[in-house]
Amino acid sequence: MAVDLHLHSKLSDGTETPEHVVEMAVAAGMTAVSLTDHDHLDGTERARDAAEAAGLGYVSGTELSVQWDGGPMHMLAYRIDPDEGPLTDRLTEVRRGRETRNERMVERLQELGYDIEFDEVAAVAGGPVIGRPHMAHVLIEKGYFDAVSDVFDRVLGNGRPGYVERERLEAFDAIRLTAEAGGVTVIAHPHTIGVGREDYERAFADLAAAGLGGIECYYPEYSTEVRDRLASTAANLGLIATGGSDFHGQSVKPGLEVGVGFGDLAVPDEAFEAIVSL
């Protein structure tokens, strides 16, 4: 059997409710899941209740935007109390910074000549977290672009004219705060770190020494060879080999499904068991 430990809902930059995400996991034959919306845990209780009602295992989670000396990266933090604790408190501050950034990005889009208002973006988001995909959907609805990928390629991607850098936790602070909260940190989709294989393996070792718990080895965009190599690296460092689909919804990542990614993803149950028992 398989698990999916990387899922997003419409409470951040996905398109489905936490409950529907869990329903899709059930349909895909998953035995356990984690909702990992960006920088908050607002959907945790809803997802947990749906998972427990369906007989699935559940572990709380969130995807953190962090900074290390090689640039930005994402980390998944599991087993976090959604109501209080050192990480939850720090994420409140991060979200305030995100709100300011979103307002600046909308203003920049307006300066570029696009007819877009912040209230329109907030309405599309329909939840506490607003992000670039929500801005993209407004621009698509108004006929400026055909797909989310086009919006990112031309105006909202890193380094594009509408992009504004976000506030990020330092990677070592994220590990420390998660540990203080009784949680476990995992490097998400390590290929996005933006450095070569030798550099990201150095990052794994440095972060493992600081208390990192795992590496997301089983990811839809990876070949079997890459998944196996990452799992071997994790084992050599004494880290958990985890994984997930990174599901956001068909309009965000077309063709990618909960649990199975693009059809060949199978994250072993042992990843879930290792996280909840670490």
C-alpha positions as CSV (number, residue, x, y, z in Angstrom):
1,M,0.0,0.0,0.0
2,A,1.0,3.6,-0.4
3,V,0.7,7.0,1.3
4,D,0.7,10.7,0.1
5,L,2.5,13.1,2.5
6,H,2.5,16.2,0.3
7,L,-0.9,17.6,-0.6
8,H,-2.4,21.1,-1.0
9,S,-5.9,22.4,-0.7
10,K,-7.7,25.6,-1.7
11,L,-6.7,27.0,1.8
12,S,-3.3,27.8,0.2
13,D,-2.6,27.5,-3.6
14,G,-4.7,24.4,-4.4
15,T,-8.1,24.1,-5.9
16,E,-9.9,21.5,-3.7
17,T,-11.2,21.6,-0.2
18,P,-9.3,19.6,2.5
19,E,-12.2,17.1,2.6
20,H,-12.2,16.5,-1.2
21,V,-8.4,16.0,-1.2
22,V,-8.8,13.3,1.4
23,E,-11.7,11.8,-0.7
24,M,-9.3,11.6,-3.7
25,A,-6.7,9.9,-1.5
26,V,-9.2,7.3,-0.5
27,A,-10.2,6.7,-4.2
28,A,-6.5,6.3,-5.0
29,G,-6.1,3.6,-2.4
30,M,-3.9,5.6,0.0
31,T,-3.5,4.4,3.6
32,A,-2.3,7.7,5.1
33,V,-2.1,11.3,4.1
34,S,-0.8,14.7,5.2
35,L,-2.2,18.1,4.1
36,T,0.8,20.4,3.7
37,D,-0.6,23.8,2.8
38,H,2.0,26.6,2.5
39,D,3.1,28.2,5.8
40,H,0.0,27.4,7.8
41,L,-2.0,24.5,9.3
42,D,-5.5,26.0,9.0
43,G,-6.9,23.0,7.2
44,T,-5.4,20.4,9.5
45,E,-8.4,19.6,11.6
46,R,-10.7,19.3,8.6
47,A,-8.3,17.0,6.8
48,R,-7.7,15.0,9.9
49,D,-11.4,14.5,10.6
50,A,-12.0,13.4,7.0
51,A,-9.1,11.0,7.1
52,E,-10.1,9.5,10.4
53,A,-13.7,9.1,9.1
54,A,-12.4,7.3,6.1
55,G,-10.0,5.0,8.1
56,L,-6.8,6.7,6.8
57,G,-3.8,7.5,8.9
58,Y,-3.1,11.2,9.2
59,V,-0.1,13.4,10.3
60,S,-0.3,17.2,10.5
61,G,1.9,19.1,8.1
62,T,2.8,22.3,6.4
63,E,5.2,23.3,3.6
64,L,7.7,26.0,4.7
65,S,9.5,28.5,2.4
66,V,13.0,28.7,3.8
67,Q,16.4,30.2,2.9
68,W,19.8,28.5,3.1
69,D,23.2,29.6,1.8
70,G,22.5,28.1,-1.6
71,G,19.3,30.0,-2.1
72,P,15.6,29.3,-1.4
73,M,14.2,25.8,-0.7
74,H,11.0,24.3,0.7
75,M,10.7,22.1,3.7
76,L,7.9,20.0,4.9
77,A,7.2,20.1,8.7
78,Y,5.2,17.3,10.2
79,R,3.6,16.6,13.6
80,I,3.0,20.3,14.3
81,D,0.2,21.5,16.6
82,P,-2.0,23.7,14.5
83,D,-3.0,25.9,17.4
84,E,0.2,26.8,19.3
85,G,3.9,26.3,19.6
86,P,7.1,27.9,18.5
87,L,6.8,27.1,14.8
88,T,3.1,28.0,14.6
89,D,3.8,31.3,16.2
90,R,6.6,32.1,13.8
91,L,4.4,31.2,10.8
92,T,1.9,33.9,11.9
93,E,4.7,36.4,11.4
94,V,5.6,34.9,8.0
95,R,2.0,35.1,6.9
96,R,1.9,38.8,7.7
97,G,4.9,39.2,5.4
98,R,3.2,37.2,2.7
99,E,0.1,39.5,2.8
100,T,2.3,42.6,2.3
101,R,4.1,40.8,-0.6
102,N,0.8,39.9,-2.3
103,E,-0.3,43.5,-2.2
104,R,2.9,44.6,-3.7
105,M,2.7,42.0,-6.5
106,V,-0.9,43.1,-7.4
107,E,0.4,46.7,-7.5
108,R,3.2,45.7,-9.8
109,L,0.8,43.9,-12.1
110,Q,-1.3,47.0,-12.2
111,E,1.8,49.1,-13.1
112,L,2.4,46.6,-15.9
113,G,-1.0,47.4,-17.3
114,Y,-3.1,44.5,-16.1
115,D,-6.6,45.1,-14.9
116,I,-6.5,43.3,-11.5
117,E,-7.6,44.2,-8.0
118,F,-6.5,42.6,-4.7
119,D,-10.1,41.9,-3.7
120,E,-10.5,39.8,-6.9
121,V,-7.5,37.7,-6.0
122,A,-8.7,37.2,-2.4
123,A,-12.1,36.1,-3.7
124,V,-10.4,33.4,-5.9
125,A,-8.3,32.3,-3.0
126,G,-11.3,31.8,-0.8
127,G,-9.1,31.1,2.2
128,P,-6.4,32.5,4.5
129,V,-3.5,32.1,2.1
130,I,-3.2,34.1,-1.1
131,G,-0.5,33.3,-3.6
132,R,0.6,33.7,-7.2
133,P,-1.7,31.0,-8.6
134,H,-4.7,33.0,-7.4
135,M,-3.4,36.0,-9.2
136,A,-2.8,33.9,-12.3
137,H,-6.4,32.7,-12.3
138,V,-7.7,36.2,-12.3
139,L,-5.5,37.1,-15.2
140,I,-6.6,34.0,-17.1
141,E,-10.3,34.8,-16.4
142,K,-9.8,38.2,-17.9
143,G,-8.3,36.8,-21.0
144,Y,-4.7,37.9,-20.6
145,F,-3.3,34.3,-20.6
146,D,-4.4,30.8,-21.4
147,A,-2.8,28.8,-18.6
148,V,-1.2,29.2,-15.2
149,S,2.2,28.1,-16.6
150,D,2.0,31.0,-19.2
151,V,1.4,33.5,-16.4
152,F,4.4,32.3,-14.4
153,D,6.6,32.1,-17.5
154,R,5.9,35.7,-18.5
155,V,5.1,37.8,-15.4
156,L,4.9,36.0,-12.0
157,G,7.8,33.5,-12.0
158,N,11.0,34.2,-10.2
159,G,12.8,37.1,-11.8
160,R,9.8,38.0,-14.0
161,P,8.5,41.6,-14.0
162,G,5.6,41.0,-11.6
163,Y,7.6,38.9,-9.1
164,V,8.3,40.2,-5.5
165,E,10.6,38.2,-3.2
166,R,9.0,36.7,-0.1
167,E,10.1,36.6,3.5
168,R,11.5,33.2,4.4
169,L,12.6,31.4,7.5
170,E,16.3,30.4,7.6
171,A,16.6,26.7,7.1
172,F,18.3,26.0,10.4
173,D,15.7,28.1,12.2
174,A,13.0,26.1,10.6
175,I,14.6,22.8,11.7
176,R,15.1,24.2,15.3
177,L,11.5,25.6,15.6
178,T,10.0,22.4,14.3
179,A,12.0,20.3,16.7
180,E,11.0,22.5,19.6
181,A,7.4,21.9,18.5
182,G,8.0,18.2,18.6
183,G,7.9,17.9,14.8
184,V,10.0,16.5,12.0
185,T,11.4,18.4,9.0
186,V,11.9,17.1,5.5
187,I,13.5,18.7,2.4
188,A,10.7,19.0,-0.2
189,H,11.4,18.3,-3.9
190,P,15.2,18.8,-3.6
191,H,15.6,19.3,-7.4
192,T,14.1,22.8,-6.9
193,I,17.0,23.9,-4.7
194,G,18.6,25.2,-7.9
195,V,22.1,23.8,-7.4
196,G,24.0,20.7,-8.8
197,R,23.8,17.2,-7.3
198,E,27.1,17.7,-5.4
199,D,25.8,20.9,-3.8
200,Y,22.5,19.6,-2.8
201,E,24.0,16.4,-1.3
202,R,26.2,18.7,0.8
203,A,23.1,20.6,1.9
204,F,21.5,17.3,2.9
205,A,24.5,16.5,5.1
206,D,24.7,20.0,6.7
207,L,21.0,20.0,7.4
208,A,21.0,16.5,8.7
209,A,23.7,17.5,11.2
210,A,21.4,20.3,12.3
211,G,18.5,17.9,12.9
212,L,16.8,17.4,9.6
213,G,14.5,14.4,9.6
214,G,14.1,13.3,6.0
215,I,14.3,13.9,2.3
216,E,11.3,13.8,-0.1
217,C,12.7,11.1,-2.4
218,Y,9.5,9.8,-4.0
219,Y,8.2,12.7,-6.2
220,P,6.2,12.7,-9.4
221,E,8.8,14.5,-11.5
222,Y,11.6,12.1,-10.6
223,S,12.6,9.0,-12.6
224,T,12.9,5.7,-10.7
225,E,16.6,6.1,-10.8
226,V,16.5,9.5,-9.1
227,R,14.1,8.3,-6.5
228,D,16.3,5.3,-5.7
229,R,19.4,7.4,-5.5
230,L,17.8,9.9,-3.2
231,A,16.5,7.1,-1.0
232,S,20.0,5.7,-0.8
233,T,21.4,9.1,0.2
234,A,18.7,9.4,2.9
235,A,19.6,6.0,4.3
236,N,23.3,6.8,4.3
237,L,22.5,10.0,6.4
238,G,20.1,8.2,8.7
239,L,17.2,10.2,7.3
240,I,13.6,9.1,6.4
241,A,12.9,8.7,2.7
242,T,9.5,10.3,2.3
243,G,7.4,11.4,-0.6
244,G,4.1,12.7,-2.0
245,S,2.3,13.9,-5.1
246,D,2.5,17.6,-4.4
247,F,-1.1,17.7,-5.6
248,H,-2.6,21.2,-6.1
249,G,-5.4,20.6,-8.6
250,Q,-5.8,20.0,-12.3
251,S,-5.8,23.7,-13.3
252,V,-2.5,24.2,-11.4
253,K,-0.6,20.9,-12.2
254,P,-2.5,19.3,-15.1
255,G,-2.4,15.5,-15.2
256,L,-1.0,15.1,-11.7
257,E,-3.3,13.0,-9.4
258,V,-3.4,12.5,-5.6
259,G,-1.4,9.5,-4.5
260,V,0.0,8.4,-7.9
261,G,1.4,11.6,-9.4
262,F,1.6,11.1,-13.1
263,G,0.8,7.4,-12.7
264,D,4.0,5.8,-11.4
265,L,4.3,7.2,-7.9
266,A,4.1,4.9,-4.9
267,V,5.3,6.3,-1.6
268,P,5.8,3.3,0.8
269,D,3.8,3.1,4.0
270,E,7.1,3.0,5.9
271,A,7.5,6.7,5.3
272,F,4.4,7.6,7.3
273,E,5.3,5.1,10.0
274,A,8.8,6.5,10.4
275,I,7.5,10.1,10.7
276,V,4.9,9.4,13.3
277,S,7.2,7.2,15.4
278,L,10.4,9.3,15.2
